[in-house]
Amino acid sequence: MLEDQSQRGVKLAYTIVERDKDGRKFWVRVGAAFVNRDGSLNVRLDAMPVNGQLHIRDYQPPENRDGTPRGRAA
């Protein structure tokens, strides 16, 4: 039986970038992470964060993030 992605331990890797001019913070997706049987993580990066920081969060499909499908207004 196939498990959904959240049960398999799929996570997304982000770096949080703060703009100098106004201090706003932006989350930039830089890769994915996968949970091993022993609880450790394998991280696959598509980009290297220049600030050296990763923020790893559980994967959530776009329609589950705020209750509305992506690209549609509420």
C-alpha positions as CSV (number, residue, x, y, z in Angstrom):
1,M,0.0,0.0,0.0
2,L,1.3,3.5,-0.9
3,E,1.5,6.1,1.8
4,D,0.9,9.8,1.1
5,Q,3.9,12.1,1.1
6,S,3.4,13.4,4.6
7,Q,3.4,9.9,6.0
8,R,6.6,9.1,4.2
9,G,8.4,12.0,5.7
10,V,8.7,14.4,2.7
11,K,9.7,17.9,3.8
12,L,10.6,21.1,2.0
13,A,13.8,23.1,2.5
14,Y,13.6,26.9,2.6
15,T,15.9,29.7,3.3
16,I,14.5,33.0,4.8
17,V,15.9,36.0,3.1
18,E,15.6,39.5,4.6
19,R,15.6,42.5,2.3
20,D,18.0,45.3,3.4
21,K,15.8,48.2,2.2
22,D,12.6,47.4,4.1
23,G,13.4,44.4,6.4
24,R,10.7,42.2,4.8
25,K,11.4,38.5,4.9
26,F,10.9,36.1,2.0
27,W,10.8,32.3,2.1
28,V,12.7,30.9,-0.8
29,R,12.4,27.2,-1.5
30,V,15.8,25.7,-2.1
31,G,15.2,21.9,-2.0
32,A,13.5,19.0,-0.3
33,A,14.3,16.6,2.6
34,F,13.4,13.0,3.2
35,V,13.1,11.3,6.6
36,N,15.1,8.0,7.0
37,R,13.9,5.1,9.0
38,D,16.2,6.2,11.9
39,G,14.7,9.7,11.9
40,S,17.7,11.4,10.2
41,L,17.2,13.5,7.1
42,N,18.6,13.4,3.6
43,V,18.5,16.9,2.2
44,R,18.6,17.6,-1.6
45,L,19.3,21.2,-2.4
46,D,18.6,22.9,-5.8
47,A,20.2,26.1,-4.6
48,M,22.7,26.9,-1.9
49,P,21.5,29.5,0.7
50,V,24.1,32.3,0.9
51,N,23.1,32.9,4.6
52,G,24.0,29.3,5.4
53,Q,20.5,28.7,7.0
54,L,17.9,26.1,6.2
55,H,14.4,26.0,7.5
56,I,12.8,22.5,6.9
57,R,9.1,22.1,7.1
58,D,6.6,19.2,6.5
59,Y,5.2,19.1,3.0
60,Q,1.7,20.4,2.6
61,P,-0.1,20.4,-0.8
62,P,-1.0,23.9,-2.0
63,E,-4.7,23.4,-1.4
64,N,-4.1,22.5,2.2
65,R,-2.0,25.6,3.1
66,D,-4.7,28.2,3.4
67,G,-7.9,26.4,2.3
68,T,-8.0,27.8,-1.2
69,P,-6.5,26.3,-4.3
70,R,-3.3,27.9,-5.5
71,G,-3.9,30.8,-8.0
72,R,-7.5,31.4,-6.9
73,A,-8.8,34.2,-4.7
74,A,-11.0,33.4,-1.7
